[in-house]
Amino acid sequence: DEKQCGHQDGKVTVPHSDFHAKLRALRYAFLELGIDNGLIVARTDSEGAGLTKEIAVVKEPGDQGDVYNSYLDVEEIDVSEMAEGDVCFNRNGKLVRPKRLPSGLYQFRPGTGEERCVFDCIEAIKAGADLLWIETATPNVADIAGMMNEVRKEIPDAKLVYNNSPSFNWTLNFRQQAYDRWVEAGQDVSGYDRQDLMNAKYDDSALAADADDKIRTFQADAAREANIFHHLITLPTYHTAALSTDNLAKDYFGDQGMLGYVAGVQRKEIRQGIACVKHQNMSGSDIGDDHKEYFAGENALKAGGAKNTSNQFS
């Protein structure tokens, strides 16, 4: 599947002309719908994408397509070396053959991801995008800022949307960043194994505290250093639901029994004023009563009467 999550391998990009057509279609849709405050967020996965579906069309040297193709991994060949079905093109007066996978996809040169990402961002804003979305390999403020600083050399007011994704191992990444800062500053790291920093034995360590402090300030730091306009987080409730269900199951089917639910869930809902503690009400029973009364009058069998157990939470 060519369309992958930004944090998976096997990602494939398309030439800018293909993507920019979608940006123009969005803008046209806003005009047709009378939306004058719509925002277009253009996302690039180029930082981690090593493949492309096609070779871009080049109309003149140095244009958008030419720059895109310049990142392809190619080999210089002689005409006599061309095989049946080979795709080749001229680059600076030389015949080159791009490296092509059995799938038909073309390969970019290794190490060009960040440069391609910067180029994507600049071209996307020129094509009408309002905000940028860059997927990165790790949540590293310096890396994000490095790319955005290059973008802002050409587009000074470029703003970024960043995904504080649960796909990152935030604890490991920030502990490794803290370890590297300590090494650079000449601090003692003899008590730590960089390859084993997820070990629970480090949870109460000074290095872990340093890392957690940087996680806490990540949004503010990234907004300041990388001009991140909006931080989003994808799928957080997927993880909270899984964790809370696992904890409840361990308590309920363990020695806590029903207290596992009462102390771990319901009592906390009450103390924190979570409306869902009255789940009948939240599922619409009161609305149903209004309809019943409208149609049946005094004969309505309403759910929200004195015997409704939700009254225990009043």
C-alpha positions as a Markdown table, in Angstrom:
| # | Residue | x | y | z |
|---|---|---|---|---|
| 1 | Asp | 0.0 | 0.0 | 0.0 |
| 2 | Glu | 1.7 | 3.2 | -1.1 |
| 3 | Lys | -0.3 | 5.4 | 1.3 |
| 4 | Gln | 1.2 | 4.7 | 4.7 |
| 5 | Cys | 1.1 | 6.2 | 8.2 |
| 6 | Gly | 3.8 | 8.9 | 8.4 |
| 7 | His | 5.6 | 6.8 | 11.0 |
| 8 | Gln | 5.8 | 3.6 | 9.0 |
| 9 | Asp | 8.3 | 2.5 | 6.4 |
| 10 | Gly | 7.6 | 2.0 | 2.8 |
| 11 | Lys | 6.3 | 5.6 | 2.2 |
| 12 | Val | 6.0 | 6.8 | -1.4 |
| 13 | Thr | 5.8 | 10.4 | -2.6 |
| 14 | Val | 4.4 | 11.9 | -5.8 |
| 15 | Pro | 5.7 | 14.8 | -7.9 |
| 16 | His | 4.6 | 18.2 | -6.7 |
| 17 | Ser | 2.4 | 18.8 | -9.7 |
| 18 | Asp | 0.2 | 15.9 | -8.5 |
| 19 | Phe | 0.0 | 17.1 | -4.9 |
| 20 | His | -0.5 | 20.8 | -5.8 |
| 21 | Ala | -3.5 | 19.9 | -8.0 |
| 22 | Lys | -5.2 | 18.6 | -4.7 |
| 23 | Leu | -4.4 | 21.9 | -3.0 |
| 24 | Arg | -6.0 | 23.9 | -5.8 |
| 25 | Ala | -9.0 | 21.6 | -5.7 |
| 26 | Leu | -9.4 | 22.3 | -2.0 |
| 27 | Arg | -9.2 | 26.0 | -2.5 |
| 28 | Tyr | -11.8 | 25.8 | -5.3 |
| 29 | Ala | -14.1 | 23.7 | -3.0 |
| 30 | Phe | -13.8 | 26.5 | -0.4 |
| 31 | Leu | -14.8 | 29.1 | -3.0 |
| 32 | Glu | -17.8 | 26.9 | -4.2 |
| 33 | Leu | -19.0 | 26.4 | -0.6 |
| 34 | Gly | -18.6 | 30.1 | 0.3 |
| 35 | Ile | -16.0 | 29.3 | 2.9 |
| 36 | Asp | -13.7 | 32.3 | 3.3 |
| 37 | Asn | -11.8 | 31.2 | 6.4 |
| 38 | Gly | -10.8 | 27.6 | 5.4 |
| 39 | Leu | -7.3 | 26.5 | 6.2 |
| 40 | Ile | -5.3 | 24.1 | 4.0 |
| 41 | Val | -2.7 | 22.0 | 5.8 |
| 42 | Ala | -0.1 | 20.5 | 3.4 |
| 43 | Arg | 1.6 | 17.4 | 4.8 |
| 44 | Thr | 4.9 | 16.0 | 3.6 |
| 45 | Asp | 6.4 | 12.6 | 4.5 |
| 46 | Ser | 9.6 | 13.2 | 2.5 |
| 47 | Glu | 11.8 | 13.2 | 5.6 |
| 48 | Gly | 11.3 | 9.5 | 5.9 |
| 49 | Ala | 10.1 | 8.5 | 2.4 |
| 50 | Gly | 12.6 | 7.0 | 0.1 |
| 51 | Leu | 10.5 | 6.2 | -3.0 |
| 52 | Thr | 8.4 | 7.9 | -5.6 |
| 53 | Lys | 5.7 | 6.7 | -8.0 |
| 54 | Glu | 7.0 | 8.5 | -11.0 |
| 55 | Ile | 9.6 | 10.8 | -12.6 |
| 56 | Ala | 8.4 | 14.4 | -12.7 |
| 57 | Val | 7.8 | 16.2 | -16.0 |
| 58 | Val | 10.6 | 18.8 | -16.7 |
| 59 | Lys | 9.7 | 21.8 | -18.8 |
| 60 | Glu | 12.9 | 23.7 | -18.3 |
| 61 | Pro | 16.2 | 23.2 | -16.4 |
| 62 | Gly | 15.9 | 24.1 | -12.7 |
| 63 | Asp | 12.1 | 24.0 | -12.6 |
| 64 | Gln | 10.1 | 22.2 | -10.0 |
| 65 | Gly | 10.1 | 18.8 | -11.8 |
| 66 | Asp | 13.9 | 19.1 | -12.5 |
| 67 | Val | 14.6 | 19.7 | -8.8 |
| 68 | Tyr | 12.4 | 16.8 | -7.8 |
| 69 | Asn | 14.2 | 14.5 | -10.2 |
| 70 | Ser | 17.6 | 15.7 | -9.0 |
| 71 | Tyr | 17.0 | 13.7 | -5.8 |
| 72 | Leu | 16.6 | 10.4 | -7.6 |
| 73 | Asp | 19.2 | 7.8 | -7.2 |
| 74 | Val | 20.6 | 7.3 | -10.7 |
| 75 | Glu | 23.5 | 5.8 | -12.5 |
| 76 | Glu | 25.2 | 7.3 | -15.6 |
| 77 | Ile | 25.1 | 4.9 | -18.6 |
| 78 | Asp | 25.9 | 4.7 | -22.3 |
| 79 | Val | 23.1 | 4.3 | -24.8 |
| 80 | Ser | 24.4 | 0.8 | -25.5 |
| 81 | Glu | 23.8 | -0.2 | -21.9 |
| 82 | Met | 20.0 | 0.5 | -22.1 |
| 83 | Ala | 17.9 | -2.6 | -21.7 |
| 84 | Glu | 14.5 | -3.2 | -23.1 |
| 85 | Gly | 11.9 | -1.2 | -21.1 |
| 86 | Asp | 14.5 | 0.9 | -19.3 |
| 87 | Val | 13.5 | 4.4 | -18.3 |
| 88 | Cys | 16.3 | 6.9 | -18.8 |
| 89 | Phe | 16.6 | 10.7 | -19.0 |
| 90 | Asn | 19.1 | 13.4 | -19.7 |
| 91 | Arg | 20.7 | 15.1 | -16.7 |
| 92 | Asn | 23.2 | 17.9 | -17.5 |
| 93 | Gly | 24.0 | 16.4 | -20.9 |
| 94 | Lys | 24.5 | 12.9 | -19.6 |
| 95 | Leu | 22.2 | 9.9 | -19.9 |
| 96 | Val | 21.2 | 8.5 | -16.5 |
| 97 | Arg | 19.0 | 5.6 | -15.5 |
| 98 | Pro | 17.1 | 5.9 | -12.2 |
| 99 | Lys | 17.1 | 3.0 | -9.8 |
| 100 | Arg | 13.8 | 1.2 | -10.2 |
| 101 | Leu | 12.4 | -1.4 | -7.9 |
| 102 | Pro | 10.5 | -4.5 | -9.2 |
| 103 | Ser | 7.3 | -2.7 | -8.1 |
| 104 | Gly | 8.0 | 0.0 | -10.6 |
| 105 | Leu | 8.7 | 2.6 | -7.9 |
| 106 | Tyr | 11.8 | 4.8 | -8.2 |
| 107 | Gln | 14.4 | 5.3 | -5.4 |
| 108 | Phe | 15.7 | 8.6 | -4.0 |
| 109 | Arg | 19.3 | 9.1 | -3.0 |
| 110 | Pro | 19.9 | 8.2 | 0.7 |
| 111 | Gly | 20.3 | 11.2 | 2.9 |
| 112 | Thr | 18.1 | 13.6 | 0.9 |
| 113 | Gly | 15.0 | 13.4 | 3.1 |
| 114 | Glu | 15.3 | 16.6 | 5.0 |
| 115 | Glu | 16.3 | 18.6 | 1.9 |
| 116 | Arg | 13.3 | 17.2 | 0.0 |
| 117 | Cys | 11.1 | 18.0 | 3.0 |
| 118 | Val | 12.2 | 21.6 | 3.0 |
| 119 | Phe | 11.6 | 21.9 | -0.8 |
| 120 | Asp | 8.1 | 20.3 | -0.4 |
| 121 | Cys | 7.2 | 22.9 | 2.3 |
| 122 | Ile | 8.3 | 25.9 | 0.3 |
| 123 | Glu | 6.5 | 24.7 | -2.9 |
| 124 | Ala | 3.4 | 23.8 | -1.0 |
| 125 | Ile | 3.0 | 27.3 | 0.5 |
| 126 | Lys | 3.7 | 28.8 | -3.0 |
| 127 | Ala | 0.9 | 26.5 | -4.3 |
| 128 | Gly | -1.6 | 27.8 | -1.8 |
| 129 | Ala | -1.2 | 25.9 | 1.5 |
| 130 | Asp | -1.7 | 27.9 | 4.7 |
| 131 | Leu | 0.0 | 25.6 | 7.2 |
| 132 | Leu | 2.6 | 22.8 | 6.9 |
| 133 | Trp | 2.7 | 19.4 | 8.5 |
| 134 | Ile | 6.0 | 17.6 | 8.6 |
| 135 | Glu | 6.3 | 14.0 | 9.8 |
| 136 | Thr | 9.7 | 13.4 | 11.5 |
| 137 | Ala | 11.5 | 10.3 | 12.7 |
| 138 | Thr | 11.7 | 11.5 | 16.3 |
| 139 | Pro | 10.3 | 14.4 | 18.3 |
| 140 | Asn | 13.5 | 16.4 | 18.3 |
| 141 | Val | 13.1 | 20.2 | 18.5 |
| 142 | Ala | 16.5 | 20.9 | 17.0 |
| 143 | Asp | 15.7 | 18.7 | 14.0 |
| 144 | Ile | 12.3 | 20.2 | 13.4 |
| 145 | Ala | 13.7 | 23.7 | 13.8 |
| 146 | Gly | 16.5 | 23.0 | 11.4 |
| 147 | Met | 14.1 | 22.2 | 8.6 |
| 148 | Met | 11.7 | 25.0 | 9.4 |
| 149 | Asn | 14.5 | 27.6 | 9.6 |
| 150 | Glu | 15.5 | 26.6 | 6.0 |
| 151 | Val | 11.8 | 27.0 | 4.9 |
| 152 | Arg | 11.6 | 30.4 | 6.6 |
| 153 | Lys | 14.6 | 31.7 | 4.7 |
| 154 | Glu | 12.3 | 31.8 | 1.7 |
| 155 | Ile | 8.9 | 31.9 | 3.4 |
| 156 | Pro | 9.5 | 34.0 | 6.6 |
| 157 | Asp | 6.0 | 33.6 | 8.1 |
| 158 | Ala | 5.7 | 29.8 | 7.4 |
| 159 | Lys | 3.9 | 28.0 | 10.2 |
| 160 | Leu | 3.9 | 24.4 | 11.1 |
| 161 | Val | 1.4 | 21.9 | 12.4 |
| 162 | Tyr | 3.1 | 19.1 | 14.3 |
| 163 | Asn | 1.8 | 15.7 | 15.4 |
| 164 | Asn | 2.8 | 14.8 | 19.0 |
| 165 | Ser | 2.3 | 11.3 | 17.9 |
| 166 | Pro | 1.9 | 8.3 | 20.3 |
| 167 | Ser | 3.9 | 6.4 | 17.5 |
| 168 | Phe | 7.0 | 7.9 | 19.0 |
| 169 | Asn | 8.5 | 6.3 | 22.1 |
| 170 | Trp | 8.7 | 9.7 | 23.9 |
| 171 | Thr | 10.4 | 8.3 | 27.0 |
| 172 | Leu | 13.2 | 6.6 | 25.1 |
| 173 | Asn | 13.7 | 9.5 | 22.7 |
| 174 | Phe | 13.9 | 12.2 | 25.4 |
| 175 | Arg | 16.1 | 10.1 | 27.7 |
| 176 | Gln | 18.5 | 9.6 | 24.8 |
| 177 | Gln | 18.4 | 13.3 | 24.0 |
| 178 | Ala | 19.2 | 14.0 | 27.7 |
| 179 | Tyr | 22.0 | 11.5 | 27.7 |
| 180 | Asp | 23.5 | 13.2 | 24.6 |
| 181 | Arg | 23.2 | 16.6 | 26.2 |
| 182 | Trp | 24.9 | 15.4 | 29.3 |
| 183 | Val | 27.8 | 13.9 | 27.3 |
| 184 | Glu | 28.2 | 17.1 | 25.4 |
| 185 | Ala | 28.2 | 19.1 | 28.6 |
| 186 | Gly | 30.8 | 16.8 | 30.2 |
| 187 | Gln | 28.4 | 15.4 | 32.8 |
| 188 | Asp | 28.8 | 12.0 | 34.3 |
| 189 | Val | 26.8 | 9.3 | 32.4 |
| 190 | Ser | 28.7 | 6.3 | 33.8 |
| 191 | Gly | 25.5 | 5.1 | 35.6 |
| 192 | Tyr | 23.5 | 4.9 | 32.4 |
| 193 | Asp | 23.4 | 2.6 | 29.4 |
| 194 | Arg | 22.1 | 4.6 | 26.4 |
| 195 | Gln | 20.8 | 1.5 | 24.7 |
| 196 | Asp | 18.8 | 0.5 | 27.8 |
| 197 | Leu | 17.3 | 3.8 | 28.9 |
| 198 | Met | 13.7 | 2.5 | 28.9 |
| 199 | Asn | 14.7 | 0.2 | 31.8 |
| 200 | Ala | 12.4 | 0.9 | 34.8 |
| 201 | Lys | 15.5 | 1.2 | 37.0 |
| 202 | Tyr | 16.1 | 4.6 | 35.5 |
| 203 | Asp | 12.6 | 5.9 | 36.2 |
| 204 | Asp | 13.5 | 7.8 | 39.3 |
| 205 | Ser | 17.0 | 9.0 | 38.1 |
| 206 | Ala | 18.2 | 12.5 | 37.5 |
| 207 | Leu | 18.5 | 11.8 | 33.8 |
| 208 | Ala | 14.9 | 10.6 | 33.6 |
| 209 | Ala | 13.8 | 13.8 | 35.4 |
| 210 | Asp | 15.7 | 15.9 | 33.0 |
| 211 | Ala | 14.1 | 14.1 | 30.1 |
| 212 | Asp | 10.6 | 14.4 | 31.5 |
| 213 | Asp | 11.1 | 18.2 | 32.0 |
| 214 | Lys | 11.9 | 18.5 | 28.3 |
| 215 | Ile | 8.8 | 16.5 | 27.4 |
| 216 | Arg | 6.7 | 18.8 | 29.6 |
| 217 | Thr | 8.1 | 21.9 | 27.8 |
| 218 | Phe | 8.2 | 20.3 | 24.3 |
| 219 | Gln | 5.2 | 22.2 | 22.9 |
| 220 | Ala | 6.5 | 25.6 | 24.2 |
| 221 | Asp | 10.0 | 24.9 | 23.1 |
| 222 | Ala | 9.0 | 23.7 | 19.6 |
| 223 | Ala | 6.6 | 26.6 | 19.1 |
| 224 | Arg | 9.4 | 29.1 | 20.0 |
| 225 | Glu | 12.2 | 27.4 | 18.1 |
| 226 | Ala | 10.4 | 25.9 | 15.1 |
| 227 | Asn | 7.4 | 28.2 | 14.7 |
| 228 | Ile | 4.9 | 25.4 | 15.4 |
| 229 | Phe | 1.5 | 27.0 | 15.2 |
| 230 | His | -0.5 | 24.1 | 16.4 |
| 231 | His | 0.3 | 20.8 | 18.2 |
| 232 | Leu | -2.1 | 17.9 | 17.6 |
| 233 | Ile | -2.0 | 14.4 | 19.1 |
| 234 | Thr | -3.4 | 11.5 | 17.2 |
| 235 | Leu | -5.1 | 8.5 | 18.7 |
| 236 | Pro | -4.6 | 9.4 | 22.4 |
| 237 | Thr | -8.0 | 7.9 | 23.4 |
| 238 | Tyr | -7.1 | 4.6 | 21.7 |
| 239 | His | -4.3 | 4.3 | 24.2 |
| 240 | Thr | -6.1 | 5.6 | 27.2 |
| 241 | Ala | -9.1 | 3.2 | 26.6 |
| 242 | Ala | -6.7 | 0.3 | 26.2 |
| 243 | Leu | -4.8 | 1.2 | 29.4 |
| 244 | Ser | -7.8 | 1.9 | 31.6 |
| 245 | Thr | -9.5 | -1.3 | 30.4 |
| 246 | Asp | -6.4 | -3.4 | 31.2 |
| 247 | Asn | -6.1 | -1.8 | 34.6 |
| 248 | Leu | -9.8 | -2.4 | 35.4 |
| 249 | Ala | -9.7 | -6.0 | 34.3 |
| 250 | Lys | -6.7 | -6.7 | 36.5 |
| 251 | Asp | -8.4 | -5.2 | 39.5 |
| 252 | Tyr | -11.9 | -6.5 | 38.8 |
| 253 | Phe | -10.8 | -10.1 | 38.2 |
| 254 | Gly | -8.1 | -9.9 | 40.9 |
| 255 | Asp | -8.4 | -9.4 | 44.6 |
| 256 | Gln | -10.1 | -6.0 | 44.4 |
| 257 | Gly | -13.3 | -7.3 | 42.8 |
| 258 | Met | -16.0 | -4.6 | 42.3 |
| 259 | Leu | -13.9 | -2.1 | 44.3 |
| 260 | Gly | -11.6 | -2.1 | 41.3 |
| 261 | Tyr | -14.4 | -0.4 | 39.3 |
| 262 | Val | -15.8 | 1.7 | 42.2 |
| 263 | Ala | -12.5 | 3.2 | 43.4 |
| 264 | Gly | -10.7 | 3.2 | 40.1 |
| 265 | Val | -13.5 | 4.6 | 37.9 |
| 266 | Gln | -16.9 | 5.6 | 39.4 |
| 267 | Arg | -15.7 | 7.4 | 42.5 |
| 268 | Lys | -13.2 | 9.4 | 40.4 |
| 269 | Glu | -15.9 | 10.3 | 38.0 |
| 270 | Ile | -18.0 | 11.7 | 40.9 |
| 271 | Arg | -15.1 | 13.6 | 42.5 |
| 272 | Gln | -14.0 | 15.1 | 39.1 |
| 273 | Gly | -17.5 | 16.0 | 38.0 |
| 274 | Ile | -17.5 | 13.7 | 34.9 |
| 275 | Ala | -21.0 | 13.8 | 33.5 |
| 276 | Cys | -20.7 | 10.3 | 32.1 |
| 277 | Val | -21.2 | 8.9 | 35.6 |
| 278 | Lys | -24.9 | 9.3 | 34.7 |
| 279 | His | -24.6 | 7.2 | 31.6 |
| 280 | Gln | -28.3 | 6.9 | 31.1 |
| 281 | Asn | -28.6 | 10.6 | 31.0 |
| 282 | Met | -25.7 | 11.0 | 28.6 |
| 283 | Ser | -27.1 | 8.4 | 26.3 |
| 284 | Gly | -30.2 | 10.5 | 25.8 |
| 285 | Ser | -32.9 | 9.2 | 28.2 |
| 286 | Asp | -34.0 | 12.7 | 29.1 |
| 287 | Ile | -34.4 | 13.6 | 25.4 |
| 288 | Gly | -36.5 | 10.4 | 25.0 |
| 289 | Asp | -38.7 | 11.5 | 27.9 |
| 290 | Asp | -39.4 | 14.8 | 26.2 |
| 291 | His | -40.5 | 13.0 | 23.1 |
| 292 | Lys | -42.7 | 10.6 | 25.0 |
| 293 | Glu | -44.4 | 13.4 | 26.9 |
| 294 | Tyr | -45.0 | 15.3 | 23.7 |
| 295 | Phe | -46.8 | 12.4 | 22.1 |
| 296 | Ala | -48.3 | 10.5 | 25.0 |
| 297 | Gly | -48.9 | 13.3 | 27.5 |
| 298 | Glu | -49.8 | 12.1 | 31.0 |
| 299 | Asn | -49.6 | 8.5 | 29.8 |
| 300 | Ala | -45.9 | 8.7 | 28.9 |
| 301 | Leu | -43.7 | 6.1 | 30.6 |
| 302 | Lys | -40.8 | 8.3 | 31.3 |
| 303 | Ala | -37.4 | 6.9 | 32.2 |
| 304 | Gly | -36.2 | 9.8 | 34.3 |
| 305 | Gly | -38.7 | 9.4 | 37.2 |
| 306 | Ala | -38.0 | 9.0 | 40.9 |
| 307 | Lys | -36.9 | 5.4 | 40.5 |
| 308 | Asn | -34.2 | 6.1 | 38.0 |
| 309 | Thr | -30.9 | 5.2 | 39.7 |
| 310 | Ser | -29.2 | 8.2 | 38.1 |
| 311 | Asn | -30.8 | 10.2 | 40.9 |
| 312 | Gln | -28.3 | 8.6 | 43.3 |
| 313 | Phe | -25.6 | 10.8 | 41.7 |
| 314 | Ser | -27.5 | 14.1 | 42.1 |
